[in-house]
Structure formats: structure tokens, C-alpha cells
Amino acid sequence: MMFDKLFDRFKNEEPQAGAENRLELAFAALLVEAARVDEDYADNEVALIDRALMKRFGLGAAEAAALRAQAETAQEGATDIQRFTKVAKAMTREEKVELIEELWEIVLSDGTRDPYEETLIRQICGLIYVDDQDSGSARARVAARLK
């Protein structure tokens, strides 16, 4: 009985939509995870996530907000980030670096570098095979834009 409930939980975690929708949801959920990891999910981070989703997937404002809301729910219910990074592995190298750059923008947007945020980005980089040099370059580009 207990195992049936556990199995149902994991079975229902996977999005039921097509591959592109899973990629969009995974991308959005990773951005939400980065915004929430320091336990301060600020309005400016919500706006950054929506803007990133509009840019990356060509969505309108309402569509981006709906995707973010879906990602917030998925992120809350996820047992770990591998569910999302597994989907993100299918992205091209350039798309992965763009994701890391978006993550750094969220993390650095409040002017502080929280150790939990940095650890999360390192973990995501490892799971989607983005090396430290690409992550460092992405962080530097974001820091230069935010000055």
C-alpha cells in the first residue's frame, strides 16, 4: 500500500506533454529553483524568469507567466532537480550555456552571492555537462550587464 502511493507520486511527476513542453517546463523549473534556493523569491526574480521564458521560447507575457506558475508547482513537488536537468541535457551546448547565464542573472540580481545559489548552479552545471569555464564566463557576462 505504501509503495503504491510512492510509485504513484513518482509516476505522476513526469509532465504528460510533448518533448518541447517538457523542455520549456524543465527550463522554467530550474530558473524557479535558482530564485527560491535562498528562500527569498522576490518580485524582480519573477520578472526575470518571465522575461527569460519570453525570450527563450518566444512566449507572450501571459504565456510566460502561466509557464512560470506551472514550473513553480512542478518545482515545489519535485524530489530533486534531476527530473529537470535530465530534460535539459538534450539542449545544445549553446542553449545550456544560455540557461546557466539566465541562472546567474537570477542569482546575482539581488546583489549578493549566496552559497546555496552558487552550489545549485555548480550542481546544475555538472548534471547538464557545462564546464566551470563556461559557467564562469556566463557569470562574468551577467555581472558586467548588472553593473
TIMILO-516409 format. One record per residue: residue number from 1; residue in three letters; chain; x, y, z of N, C-alpha, C in turn. Coordinates in steps of 0.001 Angstrom, whole numbers. Each point is the difference from the previous one (the first is absolute). Layout:
BEGIN
NODE  martor  volum  gugu     n.px     n.py     n.pz    ca.px    ca.py    ca.pz     c.px     c.py     c.pz
NODE     NUM    ALA     A        X        Y        Z        X        Y        Z        X        Y        Z
...
This chain:
BEGIN
NODE  martor  volum  gugu     n.px     n.py     n.pz    ca.px    ca.py    ca.pz     c.px     c.py     c.pz
NODE       1    MET     A      821    -1188        0     -821     1188        0      871     1261        0
NODE       2    MET     A      957       64      914      881     1164       63      814      129    -1284
NODE       3    PHE     A      473    -1134     -533      789       47    -1227     -845      422    -1188
NODE       4    ASP     A    -1275     -361       -7     -888      429    -1082     -129     1518      -21
NODE       5    LYS     A     -151      605     1178     -107     1462       81     1293      661     -460
NODE       6    LEU     A     1129     -559      430     1291      535     -400      192     -127    -1507
NODE       7    PHE     A     -336    -1145     -553      117     -216    -1435     -892      981     -767
NODE       8    ASP     A    -1232      201      479     -905      930     -664      558     1415       15
NODE       9    ARG     A      643      388     1105      581     1341       79     1068      195    -1070
NODE      10    PHE     A      907     -974     -134     1056      124    -1000     -546     -127    -1412
NODE      11    LYS     A     -979     -843     -188     -593     -183    -1319     -659     1296     -462
NODE      12    ASN     A     -615      711      920     -709     1229     -351      899     1215      -70
NODE      13    GLU     A     1260     -128      371      919     1141      -61      331      400    -1423
NODE      14    GLU     A       69     -929     -912      384      316    -1368    -1096      770     -713
NODE      15    PRO     A      328     1071     -674     -998      733     -765     -576     -889    -1091
NODE      16    GLN     A    -1244      194     -287     -677     -837     -977       29      597    -1405
NODE      17    ALA     A      609     1148     -161       29      686    -1288     1142     -514     -866
NODE      18    GLY     A      121      579    -1205     1044     -400     -933     1378      458      435
NODE      19    ALA     A      993     -381     -792     1399      260      353      296     1490      138
NODE      20    GLU     A     -520      830     -894      276     1446       79     -603      594     1272
NODE      21    ASN     A    -1210     -433      346     -618      501     1227      772     -443     1232
NODE      22    ARG     A      549    -1220      -17      807     -464     1122     1269      839      121
NODE      23    LEU     A      597      351    -1145     1196      839       22     -331     1377      568
NODE      24    GLU     A    -1083      587     -443     -406     1305      503     -242      -56     1509
NODE      25    LEU     A     -702    -1037      448     -279     -135     1425     1278     -234      796
NODE      26    ALA     A      894     -822     -511     1271     -270      695      831     1272      110
NODE      27    PHE     A      104      743    -1078      744     1262      -32     -581      955     1042
NODE      28    ALA     A    -1320      152      -22     -670      910      929      168     -464     1447
NODE      29    ALA     A     -108    -1290      239      118     -523     1368     1401      215      557
NODE      30    LEU     A     1010     -120     -829     1369      258      466      185     1475      353
NODE      31    LEU     A     -615      884     -775       63     1426      326     -711      282     1328
NODE      32    VAL     A    -1153     -627      185     -742      166     1252      816     -534     1175
NODE      33    GLU     A      628    -1152     -192      841     -579     1056     1106      976      401
NODE      34    ALA     A      633      617     -988     1074      961      294     -534     1211      756
NODE      35    ALA     A    -1195      435     -348     -581     1162      672     -420     -324     1428
NODE      36    ARG     A     -400    -1225      240     -515     -374     1319     1052     -557      952
NODE      37    VAL     A     1156     -399     -497      966     -722      833      485      826     1190
NODE      38    ASP     A       10     1317     -107      420      835     1124    -1174      379      908
NODE      39    GLU     A    -1149     -599     -267    -1226      201      779     -508     1438      -52
NODE      40    ASP     A      320      719    -1064     -491     1356     -222     -401      108    -1464
NODE      41    TYR     A    -1232     -379     -300     -516      -14    -1372     -620     1368     -280
NODE      42    ALA     A      824      914     -475     -377     1407     -148     -702      265    -1334
NODE      43    ASP     A     -745     1096      -30     -727      394    -1208      930      216    -1189
NODE      44    ASN     A     1192      560      255      921      226    -1120      469    -1332     -592
NODE      45    GLU     A      102    -1046      832      380    -1319     -511    -1122     -601     -842
NODE      46    VAL     A    -1235      206      433    -1153     -453     -784       18      679    -1364
NODE      47    ALA     A      263     1307      -20       59      742    -1261     1141     -500     -886
NODE      48    LEU     A     1150     -302      597     1131     -534     -773     -345    -1361     -606
NODE      49    ILE     A     -667     -833      758     -391    -1316     -508     -958      165    -1171
NODE      50    ASP     A    -1012      835      164     -958      219    -1086      690      533    -1255
NODE      51    ARG     A      905      957      193      719      567    -1142      857    -1061     -699
NODE      52    ALA     A      672     -840      792      824    -1067     -579     -852     -983     -788
NODE      53    LEU     A    -1168     -328      510     -894     -937     -694     -546      607    -1288
NODE      54    MET     A     -314     1285       34     -479      670    -1217     1084      -12    -1068
NODE      55    LYS     A     1216      345      413     1129       64     -936      350    -1382     -543
NODE      56    ARG     A      137     -956      880      470    -1330     -387    -1002     -769     -850
NODE      57    PHE     A    -1298      129      333    -1009     -811     -675     -969      806     -857
NODE      58    GLY     A      228     1309     -137     -861      835     -831    -1415      107      534
NODE      59    LEU     A     -149       43     1301    -1318       56      624     -425     1440      248
NODE      60    GLY     A    -1302      191       81     -532     1273      442       56       61     1520
NODE      61    ALA     A     -303     1172      553       86      182     1450     -919     -955      756
NODE      62    ALA     A    -1227     -162     -462     -946     -883      695      438    -1461      -88
NODE      63    GLU     A      516     -395    -1163      471    -1383     -161     1211     -272      889
NODE      64    ALA     A      906      970       83     1185     -161      849     -406     -101     1468
NODE      65    ALA     A     -943      836      423     -465      -45     1385     -675    -1336      304
NODE      66    ALA     A     -763     -522     -952     -658    -1299      195     1029    -1118       88
NODE      67    LEU     A     1017       46     -845     1061    -1008       43      760       89     1322
NODE      68    ARG     A      285     1220      446      683      167     1279     -839     -568     1135
NODE      69    ALA     A    -1300      261      -19     -883     -528     1053        4    -1527      -14
NODE      70    GLN     A      -24     -577    -1181       75    -1460     -123     1345     -502      522
NODE      71    ALA     A     1064      720     -295     1340     -385      462      114      135     1519
NODE      72    GLU     A     -632     1009      566       15      150     1461     -626    -1220      665
NODE      73    THR     A    -1115     -448     -552     -674    -1187      537      864    -1239     -173
NODE      74    ALA     A      595     -146    -1182      855    -1163     -267     1221       10      916
NODE      75    GLN     A      589     1169      191     1188      109      846     -339     -314     1449
NODE      76    GLU     A    -1139      468      468     -424     -284     1379     -190    -1499      233
NODE      77    GLY     A     -525     -688    -1008     -292    -1417      145     1144     -930     -354
NODE      78    ALA     A     1081      546     -507     1124     -844     -431      826     -448     1203
NODE      79    THR     A      468    -1218      -80      848     -519     1072     1456      408     -183
NODE      80    ASP     A      393      337    -1220     1347      481     -297      -13      698    -1360
NODE      81    ILE     A     1122      590     -367       50      745    -1275      332     -883    -1190
NODE      82    GLN     A      362    -1244      243      379     -876    -1113    -1148     -227     -971
NODE      83    ARG     A    -1194       82      479    -1168     -121     -887       70     1070    -1092
NODE      84    PHE     A      461     1181      374       58     1114     -939     1303       -3     -796
NODE      85    THR     A     1107     -329      649     1277        1     -715       55    -1134    -1015
NODE      86    LYS     A     -700    -1073      261      -34    -1122     -949     -555      468    -1347
NODE      87    VAL     A    -1028      809       50     -595      555    -1220      944     1015     -630
NODE      88    ALA     A      650      818      841      885     1055     -496     1255     -547     -673
NODE      89    LYS     A      366    -1245      297     1178     -597     -648     -146      -49    -1510
NODE      90    ALA     A    -1237       -7     -487     -246      -85    -1441      264     1315     -723
NODE      91    MET     A      216     1076      738      255     1293     -623     1388        8     -626
NODE      92    THR     A      195      906     -947     1326      173     -588      916      653     1039
NODE      93    ARG     A     1294      -27     -270      969      621      910     -325     1473      201
NODE      94    GLU     A     -318      699    -1091     -307     1427       87    -1249      240      845
NODE      95    GLU     A    -1010     -845     -169    -1227      141      788      273     -247     1486
NODE      96    LYS     A      858     -965      293      355     -279     1390      711     1191      623
NODE      97    VAL     A      919      601     -746      718     1176      516     -974     1158      189
NODE      98    GLU     A     -956      156     -908    -1025     1037      165     -804     -247     1273
NODE      99    LEU     A     -342    -1248      279     -708     -333     1235      830      397     1213
NODE     100    ILE     A     1278     -345       -8      870      347     1119       89     1514      148
NODE     101    GLU     A       54      710    -1109       41     1462       60    -1287      548      621
NODE     102    GLU     A    -1140     -569     -371    -1275      423      594      -10     -288     1502
NODE     103    LEU     A      541    -1155      392       70     -341     1424      865     1011      751
NODE     104    TRP     A     1157      336     -588      871      987      648     -694     1356      106
NODE     105    GLU     A     -774      369    -1009     -688     1297       61     -973       38     1186
NODE     106    ILE     A     -719    -1087      203     -925      -65     1135      769       56     1312
NODE     107    VAL     A     1056     -793       89      793      -81     1228      656     1340      340
NODE     108    LEU     A      535      690     -987      725     1247      240     -900     1234       36
NODE     109    SER     A    -1275     -153     -340     -894     1155     -115     -228      727     1314
NODE     110    ASP     A      183     -684     1123     -209      661     1292     1287      594      573
NODE     111    GLY     A     1093      -90     -739     1253      616      421      829     -824      971
NODE     112    THR     A     -470    -1190      355      766     -869      898      195    -1366     -634
NODE     113    ARG     A     1083     -657      395      278    -1357     -492     -152     -952     1180
NODE     114    ASP     A    -1164     -613       65     -319     -941     1060      686    -1337     -282
NODE     115    PRO     A      603     -634      995      675    -1292     -229     -937    -1090     -514
NODE     116    TYR     A    -1264       33      428     -961     -998     -482     -281      185    -1494
NODE     117    GLU     A      -54     1259     -420     -239      282    -1411     1183     -468     -849
NODE     118    GLU     A     1211      297      467     1189     -417     -740      107    -1525      -66
NODE     119    THR     A     -336     -654     1098       33    -1462       30    -1011     -576     -982
NODE     120    LEU     A    -1177      593      -50    -1031     -468     -933      493      111    -1440
NODE     121    ILE     A      586     1135     -350      471      179    -1377     1112    -1002     -320
NODE     122    ARG     A      915     -201      933     1051    -1011     -230     -606    -1385     -199
NODE     123    GLN     A    -1008     -307      791     -663    -1302     -118     -681     -135    -1367
NODE     124    ILE     A     -712     1030     -415     -669      -40    -1304     1025     -127    -1117
NODE     125    CYS     A     1084      768       94     1060      -90    -1019      509    -1435     -120
NODE     126    GLY     A      237     -642     1124      479    -1370      -23    -1001     -954     -617
NODE     127    LEU     A    -1261      207      287    -1035     -910     -493     -306      171    -1489
NODE     128    ILE     A      229     1214     -533     -274      211    -1430     1287      154     -813
NODE     129    TYR     A     1134     -270      647     1303      -15     -663      425     1359     -548
NODE     130    VAL     A      -70     1011      864      548     1319     -314     1227      158      887
NODE     131    ASP     A     1149      284     -608     1231       57      795      121     1318      762
NODE     132    ASP     A      941       20      942      200     1161      864      368     1244     -792
NODE     133    GLN     A      761     -166    -1071      403     1148     -805    -1213      667     -645
NODE     134    ASP     A     -907     -803     -573    -1206      567     -612     -893      660     1046
NODE     135    SER     A     -110     -625     1166     -806      575     1082      618     1311      485
NODE     136    GLY     A     1300       17      163      691     1216      437     -145     1125    -1008
NODE     137    SER     A       80     -329    -1281     -177     1010    -1050    -1427      538       12
NODE     138    ALA     A     -962     -891      200    -1402      420       70     -208      935     1187
NODE     139    ARG     A      582     -356     1151     -118      843     1199      623     1374     -258
NODE     140    ALA     A     1159       49     -644      676     1262     -278     -833      880     -937
NODE     141    ARG     A     -612     -601    -1020     -840      772     -923    -1187      609      750
NODE     142    VAL     A     -613     -791      866    -1145      500      774      443     1101      950
NODE     143    ALA     A     1095     -202      703      495     1008      940      291     1312     -721
NODE     144    ALA     A      563      -78    -1196      300     1209     -760    -1281      720     -406
NODE     145    ARG     A    -1030     -754     -371    -1286      612     -365     -693      652     1185
NODE     146    LEU     A      171     -570     1176     -697      492     1190      675     1201      650
NODE     147    LYS     A     1208      344     -429      719     1149      594     -636     1299     -380
